[in-house]
Amino acid sequence: MYAAKPPNPALAAGLIGIACAFIAATTLFAKALGTDQFGPALHPFQISFGRFLFAFVALGTAAAILRPEFQRPHLGLHLARTVSGWLGVTLMFASVAYIPLADATAISFLNPVFGMILAIPLLGERVGKWRWLAAAIAFAGAMILLRPTPASFQPAALLALGAALVLGFELSIIKKLTRREGPFSILVVNNLLGMIVAGLAVVWVWQAPTGAQWALMAGIGGAMAVAQTCFVNAMARADASFVAPFSYGTLIFAALYDTIFYGVIPDGITLLGAGIIITGALLLAWREGRNARRQRDHAPL
């Protein structure tokens, strides 16, 4: 039986921050692959296949070196998590080829709200008023950063919204898995199954990538492997409803990458939205830290 990790909200928040930076990088690479910057645009199915292929190579190599002990996987939960994760990232990769990176990220990363809500019926978690308040603040920041203009409501934006919904469902499945299996085991099984699912889908749309496109797909896989490692470890150390709002940090990194690689300089609206998101995350971190200290103070000796 897997021994659960002790709760550590501060560490969980830090791990999510690292994951956000790498997740935003995957969408940046996917945008380049979904356009003609480095060769003929690749289909979203092919980009997703590259993401799972190279993530599994990275994690499989680590497993061969570290030789960790694996628990017997719950294949039903793993399959549900893998299919929802594959569908979510595919929809996300499809959307960033047509709408601005920050807009697509803002829409799709509404998934923490869906994840927090689904954690109530699926995980039996209790979400107090402070968590609802923090989530609402972060949601308001996301809406400001989204800039709800006519351009934002083109059909491609619905792809990102669909990604938010299924990735929110994936959050709850991950939490179920972390209660019974180790983080590394979860990652290896997920990326193995994901490579199989994505491999079946990509057969119908495969085209030969250029060398630069292979490198970008490897970058997506490697970045996602790091992000997943941080994310699953964070989920093992805090409730899903606590972890979820911190995922909005991806919006901040997406805006930063837009500035560096596409020359999109953040304006006042971007700074306001990012500031509100950070405020919500800090409020949640402060409240959870206070609760953790109170529980330690009243724990029996």
ABEGO torsion letter per residue (X at the ends): XBBBBBBBAAAAAAAAAAAAAAAAAAAAAAAAAABAAAEBBBBAAAAAAAAAAAAAAAAAAAAAAAGBBBBBBBAAAAAAAAAAAAAAAAAAAAAAAABBAAAAAAAAAAAAAAAAAAAAAAAGBBBBAAAAAAAAAAAAAAAAAAGBBAAAABAAAAAAAAAAAAAAAAAAAAAAAAAABBAAAAAAAAAAAAAAAAAAAAAAABBBBBAAAAAAAAAAAAAAAAAAAAAAAAAAABBAAAAAAAAAAAAAAAAAAAAAAAGBBBBAAAAAAAAAAAAAAAAAAAAAAAAAAAAAAABBX
